[in-house]
């Protein structure tokens, strides 16, 4: 711990900075130096209850605010985030470790959801059917749920929460965010920008914490819905526990994303794209490519190009403008990734580029780009989500074999294909069993007006996130049948049979 460390990161509840009552804290590292730069207060159940109570109190008035007013606040929030883009990016880079330009990219992708929320009056237009029966009209509209909670991971401290809270807040809900305790400061800055945009106190709250805070949110009777992004074991737990407490849940889990490269692909283009997709953000992305499926004779020249590219990646501190890849987030993450590399080597995979050999001055949590060849599906480095800068090449003989390989995997977040054949691409996108597909696009994260989500062990619950499904998740439908009858003083017009249209 640095001798100069004194800063404590508090919660943001009802527009104010609130210290944790638990007395517990966790370190916030500078991943580039290995030094502790702050302590974050970890919430107790009482802290979570205070945030939920603030959100509950704010809901009654916020849900009655006009669509136009809510949209205008989202427009102002969007402008403020854009104005503070550099500041937010540097905060992310300093605590997460990713390079500043990468951090800007995640913020901009988060802003796409805010921009979608700015169109709320159109998104929440209801339905109306005239004269469904004699003198009877039918209409339907959507209303907010109440208090929504978001539990988000360290790897995208701005973007992933923005997949959740703009849609929830714009549609009239209030929100409690529990970000990762590893890089908490960006969430507090976002809360300040919401307040500056005119969002009323209590509509957006931030509580920092670990499992105690998570469990308190999952069990709290006044939380109506929970959104989660993280590992598959925790996603399964969140979905089960929140569901048992009667909440609406969307829980996005882990991934093992494959990219198929066919012999007709542009190898220079594919190698460049796969290098960025595998090693960007030190591989700490839920949509990172971690498996390259080389089909037929493309394998040897592709591995040669990937090897050369991996050795050229400039690794250094995230705040250094010369860096292309930063450190991983914690010393535990560094040690776990190094252990996975050793496991792959013992299993018989060929370490073409070994990231354990990287040396960076300054004592940070660095692991270099790692490339394995001759990976097989029975190996642990193939089966498990490493969540680091480790790319494995699996060799197969045909596109059919490649698709079958992907479809056997328990994760099904995303998959990509590199090819010049429209027929092969169409076959792939129709037959591959994943939630998101890229054709010559290695990270097929959809734009905000579509929804993000995987299949199988990559998603628990019925709803994908943001886009049209984000609107549906954050609201519930109400159907209304209306009649304005002529006056019948004698009581005529009733009937004991079940009503039907006429």
C-alpha positions in Angstrom: 0.0 0.0 0.0 1.3 3.4 -0.9 2.2 5.6 2.1 0.3 8.5 0.5 -3.0 6.6 0.1 -5.8 8.3 2.0 -8.7 8.6 -0.4 -11.9 6.7 0.4 -14.6 6.1 -2.2 -18.1 6.4 -0.7 -21.6 5.6 -1.9 -23.8 8.1 -3.8 -27.3 7.9 -2.3 -30.1 10.5 -2.9 -27.6 12.9 -4.5 -25.1 12.8 -1.6 -21.8 11.1 -0.8 -22.5 8.6 2.0 -19.8 6.6 3.8 -20.2 2.9 4.2 -21.5 1.8 7.6 -20.0 -1.6 7.5 -16.5 -0.5 8.4 -15.2 -2.8 5.7 -13.2 -1.5 2.7 -11.4 -3.0 -0.3 -8.3 -1.8 -2.2 -8.6 0.0 -5.5 -5.4 -0.6 -7.4 -3.4 1.3 -9.9 -2.9 -1.7 -12.2 0.0 0.0 -14.1 2.1 0.4 -10.9 0.8 -2.2 -8.6 0.1 0.4 -5.9 -3.1 0.9 -4.0 -4.5 4.3 -4.9 -7.7 4.3 -2.8 -10.0 2.3 -0.6 -13.7 1.7 -1.4 -16.3 1.3 1.3 -18.2 -2.0 1.1 -21.9 -1.7 1.7 -23.7 -3.4 4.5 -27.3 -4.5 4.1 -28.3 -1.3 5.9 -26.5 0.8 3.2 -28.3 -1.1 0.5 -31.6 -0.5 2.3 -30.9 3.2 2.5 -30.3 3.3 -1.3 -33.4 1.3 -2.1 -35.5 3.5 0.3 -34.2 6.6 -1.4 -35.1 5.1 -4.8 -38.5 4.0 -3.6 -39.3 7.5 -2.3 -38.2 9.0 -5.6 -40.2 6.6 -7.7 -43.7 8.0 -7.1 -42.9 11.5 -8.4 -40.4 10.4 -11.1 -42.8 7.9 -12.7 -45.3 10.8 -13.1 -42.8 13.1 -14.8 -43.8 13.6 -18.4 -42.1 11.7 -21.2 -40.9 15.0 -22.7 -39.3 16.1 -19.5 -37.6 12.7 -19.0 -36.3 12.8 -22.5 -34.9 16.3 -22.0 -33.0 15.2 -19.0 -31.5 12.3 -20.9 -30.5 14.7 -23.7 -28.7 16.9 -21.1 -27.1 13.8 -19.5 -25.9 12.7 -22.9 -24.2 16.1 -23.6 -22.6 16.1 -20.1 -21.1 12.6 -20.6 -19.8 13.7 -24.0 -18.2 16.9 -22.4 -16.6 14.8 -19.7 -15.5 12.0 -22.1 -11.7 12.5 -21.5 -12.1 12.7 -17.7 -14.2 9.6 -17.6 -11.8 7.7 -19.8 -8.9 8.6 -17.6 -10.7 7.5 -14.5 -11.5 4.2 -16.2 -7.9 3.8 -17.4 -6.4 4.6 -14.0 -8.5 1.9 -12.1 -9.2 -0.7 -14.7 -5.9 -0.5 -16.6 -7.2 -0.4 -20.2 -5.7 2.3 -22.4 -7.4 5.7 -22.6 -8.6 5.3 -26.2 -10.2 1.9 -25.4 -11.9 3.5 -22.4 -13.2 6.3 -24.7 -14.6 3.6 -27.0 -16.6 1.9 -24.2 -18.0 5.3 -23.1 -19.1 6.1 -26.6 -20.8 2.7 -27.0 -22.6 3.4 -23.7 -23.7 6.8 -25.0 -25.5 5.0 -27.8 -27.9 3.6 -25.2 -28.4 7.1 -23.7 -29.1 8.4 -27.2 -31.7 5.7 -27.7 -33.3 6.7 -24.4 -33.5 10.3 -25.6 -36.2 9.0 -28.1 -38.4 7.8 -25.2 -41.6 9.5 -26.4 -41.4 7.4 -29.6 -40.3 4.2 -27.9 -43.1 4.3 -25.4 -45.9 5.0 -27.9 -48.8 2.7 -27.0 -51.4 0.8 -29.1 -55.0 1.7 -29.8 -57.7 -0.2 -31.6 -60.9 1.5 -32.5 -64.3 -0.2 -32.3 -63.1 -3.7 -31.3 -66.8 -4.3 -30.4 -69.9 -2.2 -30.6 -69.0 1.1 -28.9 -65.9 -0.4 -27.4 -62.3 0.6 -27.9 -59.0 -1.1 -26.8 -55.7 0.4 -25.9 -52.4 -0.8 -24.3 -49.5 1.0 -22.9 -46.4 0.3 -20.7 -45.7 1.5 -17.2 -42.5 1.4 -15.1 -41.8 -1.3 -12.6 -40.4 0.6 -9.6 -36.9 0.3 -8.2 -34.5 -1.5 -10.6 -31.0 -2.7 -9.6 -27.9 -3.2 -11.7 -25.0 -5.4 -10.7 -22.1 -4.8 -13.1 -18.6 -6.1 -13.7 -15.2 -4.5 -13.6 -14.4 -4.8 -17.3 -16.7 -2.1 -18.6 -17.3 0.3 -15.7 -19.2 2.8 -17.8 -20.6 1.0 -20.8 -22.3 -2.0 -19.1 -24.1 0.1 -16.5 -25.2 2.3 -19.3 -26.7 -0.7 -20.9 -29.1 -0.7 -17.9 -29.7 2.6 -16.2 -30.6 4.9 -19.1 -33.5 2.7 -20.3 -34.7 2.0 -16.7 -34.6 5.7 -15.7 -36.1 7.0 -19.0 -39.0 4.7 -18.7 -39.9 6.0 -15.3 -38.1 3.7 -12.9 -35.6 4.6 -10.3 -32.2 2.8 -10.1 -29.6 1.4 -7.6 -26.3 0.5 -9.2 -23.8 -1.9 -7.5 -20.7 -1.6 -9.7 -17.5 -3.6 -9.3 -15.6 -2.7 -6.3 -12.4 -3.0 -8.3 -13.0 0.2 -10.4 -15.8 2.1 -8.6 -15.0 5.8 -9.3 -16.5 6.1 -12.8 -20.0 5.2 -11.4 -19.8 8.1 -8.9 -18.8 10.5 -11.6 -21.8 9.3 -13.7 -24.0 10.0 -10.7 -22.7 13.5 -10.5 -23.4 14.1 -14.2 -27.0 12.8 -13.8 -27.5 15.3 -10.9 -26.1 18.1 -13.1 -28.4 17.1 -15.9 -31.4 17.7 -13.5 -32.2 14.2 -12.5 -34.1 14.4 -9.1 -32.4 13.1 -6.0 -32.9 9.4 -5.4 -33.6 8.4 -9.0 -30.0 7.2 -9.5 -28.0 5.8 -6.6 -24.6 4.0 -6.3 -23.7 1.5 -3.6 -20.3 -0.1 -3.6 -19.7 -3.5 -2.2 -19.2 -7.2 -2.6 -21.4 -10.3 -2.1 -23.1 -8.8 1.0 -24.4 -5.9 -1.1 -25.4 -8.2 -4.0 -27.4 -10.5 -1.7 -29.1 -7.5 0.0 -30.3 -6.3 -3.4 -31.4 -9.7 -4.5 -33.5 -10.2 -1.4 -34.8 -6.6 -0.9 -38.6 -6.6 -1.1 -38.7 -3.2 -2.7 -36.4 -4.1 -5.7 -38.6 -5.0 -8.6 -36.0 -6.0 -11.2 -32.3 -7.0 -11.3 -29.9 -6.7 -14.3 -26.6 -8.5 -14.0 -23.5 -9.0 -16.2 -20.6 -11.2 -15.0 -19.4 -14.7 -14.8 -21.7 -17.7 -15.5 -21.6 -19.1 -11.9 -22.6 -15.8 -10.5 -25.2 -15.1 -13.2 -26.8 -18.5 -12.4 -26.8 -17.6 -8.7 -28.2 -14.1 -9.3 -31.0 -15.4 -11.6 -32.0 -18.2 -9.2 -31.9 -16.0 -6.0 -33.6 -13.0 -7.5 -36.3 -15.1 -9.1 -37.0 -16.9 -5.8 -37.6 -13.4 -4.3 -40.2 -12.6 -7.1 -38.1 -10.3 -9.2 -37.7 -9.8 -12.9 -34.2 -10.8 -13.8 -31.8 -10.6 -16.8 -28.4 -12.2 -16.0 -25.7 -12.3 -18.6 -22.9 -14.8 -18.0 -19.6 -15.8 -19.4 -18.3 -16.5 -22.9 -15.9 -18.4 -25.0 -16.1 -16.6 -28.3 -14.9 -18.3 -31.5 -13.8 -16.8 -34.7 -13.8 -19.1 -37.8 -11.2 -18.3 -40.5 -11.8 -20.0 -43.9 -9.2 -20.4 -46.6 -10.7 -17.7 -48.8 -10.5 -15.1 -46.0 -8.2 -12.0 -46.4 -5.5 -13.2 -43.9 -3.9 -9.8 -43.3 -7.3 -8.3 -42.4 -8.3 -11.3 -40.3 -5.1 -11.4 -38.4 -5.3 -7.7 -37.6 -8.9 -7.9 -36.5 -8.3 -11.0 -34.4 -5.3 -9.5 -32.7 -7.3 -6.5 -31.6 -10.3 -8.6 -30.6 -8.2 -11.1 -28.6 -5.8 -8.7 -26.9 -7.7 -5.4 -26.7 -8.4 -4.4 -23.0 -5.9 -7.3 -22.2 -8.6 -9.8 -23.2 -10.9 -8.6 -20.4 -14.0 -8.3 -22.5 -17.1 -10.6 -22.4 -17.0 -10.4 -26.2 -13.3 -10.9 -26.7 -12.2 -13.6 -29.2 -10.5 -16.3 -27.3 -10.6 -19.2 -29.8 -9.6 -19.0 -33.5 -10.9 -21.9 -35.5 -8.6 -22.3 -38.5 -10.2 -24.3 -41.3 -8.0 -26.5 -43.5 -4.8 -25.1 -45.1 -5.3 -21.6 -43.6 -3.9 -22.7 -40.3 -0.2 -22.4 -40.8 -0.1 -19.0 -42.5 -2.7 -17.7 -40.1 -0.7 -18.7 -37.0 2.4 -17.1 -38.5 0.5 -13.8 -39.0 -1.1 -13.9 -35.6 2.3 -14.6 -34.0 3.9 -11.6 -35.7 1.0 -9.4 -34.7 1.0 -10.5 -31.1 4.7 -9.7 -30.8 4.1 -6.2 -32.2 1.4 -5.2 -29.6 2.7 -2.3 -27.5 2.0 -3.1 -23.8 2.3 -0.5 -21.2 0.3 1.7 -18.7 -3.2 2.6 -19.8 -2.5 6.3 -19.4 0.5 6.2 -21.7 -0.7 7.3 -25.2 1.8 4.9 -26.8 0.3 1.8 -25.2 -2.1 -0.4 -27.2 -2.7 -2.8 -24.3 -2.6 -2.2 -20.6 -2.3 -4.4 -17.5 -5.0 -6.7 -16.1 -7.1 -5.4 -13.3 -5.6 -7.0 -10.1 -2.7 -9.1 -9.0 -5.1 -12.0 -8.5 -6.1 -11.7 -12.2 -2.5 -11.6 -13.3 -1.6 -14.7 -11.3 -4.7 -16.6 -12.5 -4.0 -15.9 -16.2 -0.4 -16.9 -15.8 -1.5 -20.2 -14.2 -3.9 -20.8 -17.1 -1.0 -20.4 -19.6 1.0 -22.9 -17.6 -1.9 -25.3 -17.6 -2.3 -25.0 -21.4 1.4 -25.7 -21.9 1.2 -28.8 -19.7 -1.8 -30.1 -21.6 0.2 -30.1 -24.8 -0.9 -26.9 -26.6 2.0 -25.1 -28.3 2.8 -21.7 -26.8 3.8 -19.8 -29.9 3.9 -16.5 -28.0 4.2 -16.7 -24.2 2.9 -13.6 -22.4 4.6 -14.6 -19.1 7.9 -13.5 -20.7 6.8 -9.9 -20.9 8.7 -7.4 -18.8 7.3 -3.9 -18.2 8.9 -1.4 -15.9 6.9 -0.2 -12.9 5.7 -3.3 -11.1 2.1 -3.4 -12.5 -0.1 -6.3 -13.2 1.0 -7.1 -16.7 0.6 -10.2 -18.8 1.7 -10.1 -22.5 -0.3 -11.3 -25.5 -0.2 -15.1 -25.5 -0.9 -17.3 -28.6 -1.4 -21.1 -28.4 -1.6 -23.4 -31.4 -2.9 -26.9 -31.5 -5.5 -26.4 -28.8 -8.0 -29.1 -28.5 -11.6 -29.1 -27.1 -10.6 -31.3 -24.2 -8.1 -28.8 -22.8 -8.9 -26.6 -19.9 -7.7 -23.5 -21.7 -10.4 -24.2 -24.3 -13.2 -25.1 -22.0 -12.8 -22.3 -19.4 -13.2 -18.5 -19.8 -9.6 -17.2 -19.0 -10.6 -13.5 -19.3 -7.1 -12.5 -20.2 -4.9 -11.9 -23.3 -4.8 -15.5 -24.3 -5.7 -16.6 -27.8 -5.9 -20.3 -28.8 -6.0 -21.8 -32.3 -8.0 -24.9 -32.9 -7.6 -26.6 -36.3 -10.5 -28.2 -38.1 -11.0 -29.6 -41.6 -14.2 -27.9 -42.7 -16.8 -25.2 -42.0 -19.2 -28.0 -40.8 -16.6 -29.1 -38.3 -16.1 -25.5 -37.1 -19.9 -25.0 -36.6 -20.2 -28.3 -34.8 -17.3 -27.3 -32.5 -18.9 -24.0 -31.6 -22.3 -25.5 -31.0 -20.9 -28.1 -28.6 -19.5 -25.3 -26.4 -21.6 -24.5 -23.3 -21.0 -20.7 -23.8 -22.9 -19.0 -26.6 -22.4 -15.3 -26.4 -20.9 -14.5 -29.8 -19.1 -16.0 -32.8 -17.5 -14.6 -36.0 -16.5 -15.9 -39.4 -13.9 -14.5 -41.8 -14.6 -15.3 -45.4 -15.1 -13.9 -48.8 -18.0 -16.3 -49.5 -21.6 -15.1 -49.0 -22.8 -18.7 -49.1 -20.5 -19.7 -46.3 -21.3 -16.6 -44.2 -25.1 -17.2 -44.6 -24.7 -20.9 -43.7 -22.7 -19.9 -40.6 -25.1 -17.2 -39.4 -28.1 -19.5 -39.7 -26.6 -22.7 -38.2 -24.3 -21.4 -35.4 -26.0 -21.5 -32.0 -25.0 -18.2 -30.4 -26.8 -15.0 -29.6 -24.6 -12.6 -31.7 -22.8 -13.3 -35.0 -20.2 -11.3 -36.8 -19.3 -11.7 -40.5 -15.8 -10.3 -41.0 -16.6 -8.5 -37.7 -14.8 -10.1 -34.7 -16.7 -8.4 -31.9 -20.4 -8.3 -33.0 -21.8 -6.1 -30.2 -25.0 -4.8 -31.7 -25.9 -1.1 -31.8 -28.1 0.2 -29.0 -31.3 0.0 -31.1 -30.8 -3.8 -31.2 -30.5 -6.0 -28.1 -27.4 -7.6 -26.7 -27.4 -11.2 -25.3 -26.1 -14.7 -25.7 -27.6 -18.2 -25.5 -27.0 -21.3 -23.3 -24.8 -20.6 -20.3 -24.2 -17.0 -21.5 -27.7 -15.8 -20.5 -30.1 -16.6 -17.7 -33.6 -15.2 -18.0 -35.8 -14.4 -20.9 -34.6 -10.8 -21.7 -31.5 -9.6 -23.6 -30.2 -6.2 -22.6 -30.8 -2.7 -24.0 -32.6 -2.0 -27.3 -36.2 -3.2 -27.7 -35.8 -5.9 -25.0 -34.4 -3.2 -22.6 -37.7 -1.3 -23.0 -39.7 -4.5 -22.4 -37.6 -5.5 -19.4 -37.9 -2.1 -17.7 -41.7 -1.8 -18.1 -44.9 -3.9 -17.9 -47.9 -3.8 -20.2 -51.3 -2.7 -19.3 -54.3 -3.4 -21.5 -57.5 -1.2 -21.2 -60.9 -1.8 -22.7 -63.2 1.2 -22.8 -66.9 1.8 -23.4 -68.8 5.1 -23.0 -72.4 3.8 -23.2 -75.5 5.8 -23.7 -77.4 6.4 -20.4 -79.8 3.6 -19.5 -81.9 4.6 -16.4 -83.7 1.3 -16.5 -80.4 -0.7 -16.1 -80.7 -2.3 -19.5 -77.6 -3.5 -21.3 -76.2 -6.0 -18.8 -75.8 -9.7 -19.3 -74.6 -12.8 -17.3 -72.8 -14.5 -20.1 -69.1 -14.0 -20.7 -68.6 -10.9 -22.9 -67.7 -11.3 -26.6 -67.2 -8.9 -29.4 -70.2 -8.0 -31.5 
